Amino acid sequence: MKAAYINEPGPPENIIVGDLPVPEPTSTQVLVQVAATDVNPIDTYIRSGAIAMQLPRPYIVGCDLAGTVKKLGADARRFRAGDRVWGSNQGLMGRQGTFAEYAAVDESWLYPIPAGVSDEAAAACSLVGITAYLGLVRDAKLQSGELLFINGGTGGVGSMVVQMARAIGARVITTAGTDDKVAACRELGADLAINYKTEDVAARVKEFAPKGVNLWWETLREPNFDQTVELLAPRGRMVLMAGRDARPPFPVGPFYVKDCRLFGFAMFNATPEQQRAAAADINLWLAGGQLKPRIDRVLPLAETAAAHRLQEESTVGRSGTLAGKIVVRP
Ligand SMILES: NC(=O)c1ccc[n+]([C@@H]2O[C@H](COP(=O)([O-])OP(=O)(O)OC[C@H]3O[C@@H](n4cnc5c(N)ncnc54)[C@H](OP(=O)(O)O)[C@@H]3O)[C@@H](O)[C@H]2O)c1
């Protein structure tokens, strides 16, 4: 089969697109013929070696997949050959990745694709959708009628958080770096979308929400806690999930005297049961049209190195080139 893999961590040029054996599903694994996958920032951190993770060699890059079940391991019970499935959390913790024509994946990480939902859409919302759900529902327990703020409303995670928060019945403030992206945020359902390059974000938030924000989801890799804590409502919550190297100052006094709370998480620590609960609601929202993954572009497997470079420039280099996910078709 064709696969995009590395023998050693390093720059995007280390990615080889070549032939590897089709994996044989063992035990509770399922062999999926991959129709679509997508790039997440973590793919680039693992490929570069910025996150030191135990890797099979060769290591096929990528976490997400959508496709069709072709074969079952001897103990696999959840699916049948021919079922359309999506999943995430591959290529992590020693598991093989997904940028290949076939992937052998444990059935506990796979979910049915609802009728009428494309493989591209299912792949594009997998890691980012599960991430958004874990932060909003499992951890911060966002309630209908609450007010949420998130930076980067057209980003991979941001666009999922905006739409899920609206589906839950919350009001949403978000930001983006161009007027076109600001308009896209409104189309996703944001009640207030602010251009963070041309407007005073704090002033606009204060004007819109004089009593403060109930839940602040921070996607920035360098959070500004002084500003955020000031904009939180009493008993406000904050979600942190980016910026491994960030060590910003934290305003302890203003935080605790407002009874605020802070949640931090990495999606790959979530159990298969927690991720399956996320997938069940994501499937309902995908089928109902409340969740529409933002796909920036679709590339062939041969362009995996270019896709990594683009994701890195946009997320880490903050070029803002992307406005959604890069989907890759094996
Ligand atoms: N903890 C976890 O489990 C987990 C899971 C997924 C992702 N992450 C991390 O979360 C971060 C975001 O991931 P992603 O996939 O959403 O990346 P992404 O698609 O590149 O989105 C990044 C967003 O940040 C916005 N942004 C950049 N600079 C900004 C600024 N100064 N003010 C406001 N917004 C700004 C961008 O807006 P414009 O494009 O409009 O400039 C863009 O929407 C990454 O660091 C990733 O590693 C963590």
The ligand as a Gaussian input file, in Angstrom:
#p B3LYP/6-31G(d) Opt

LIG

0 1
 N       -4.718000      19.710000      24.121000
 C       -5.198000      19.075000      23.073000
 O       -5.720000      17.981000      23.200000
 C       -5.138000      19.723000      21.718000
 C       -5.916000      19.224000      20.670000
 C       -5.893000      19.889000      19.431000
 C       -5.068000      21.006000      19.258000
 N       -4.298000      21.432000      20.304000
 C       -3.455000      22.646000      20.154000
 O       -4.346000      23.758000      20.023000
 C       -3.755000      24.757000      19.190000
 C       -4.743000      25.101000      18.082000
 O       -4.894000      23.975000      17.228000
 P       -5.731000      24.107000      15.877000
 O       -5.725000      22.789000      15.238000
 O       -7.028000      24.763000      16.131000
 O       -4.780000      25.124000      15.058000
 P       -5.186000      26.101000      13.872000
 O       -6.229000      25.479000      13.017000
 O       -3.914000      26.529000      13.254000
 O       -5.864000      27.363000      14.596000
 C       -5.126000      28.331000      15.267000
 C       -6.032000      29.538000      15.465000
 O       -5.362000      30.506000      16.283000
 C       -5.759000      31.776000      15.818000
 N       -4.793000      32.780000      16.264000
 C       -3.458000      32.862000      16.022000
 N       -2.940000      33.953000      16.615000
 C       -3.962000      34.590000      17.243000
 C       -4.063000      35.775000      18.044000
 N       -2.996000      36.526000      18.317000
 N       -5.280000      36.097000      18.550000
 C       -6.366000      35.348000      18.286000
 N       -6.335000      34.217000      17.536000
 C       -5.146000      33.847000      17.019000
 C       -5.782000      31.632000      14.313000
 O       -6.616000      32.653000      13.796000
 P       -6.402000      33.290000      12.304000
 O       -6.228000      32.119000      11.374000
 O       -7.650000      34.035000      12.096000
 O       -5.163000      34.148000      12.385000
 C       -6.397000      30.234000      14.155000
 O       -7.788000      30.283000      14.069000
 C       -2.441000      24.178000      18.689000
 O       -1.377000      24.675000      19.480000
 C       -2.605000      22.677000      18.904000
 O       -1.379000      22.014000      19.084000
 C       -4.314000      20.824000      21.514000

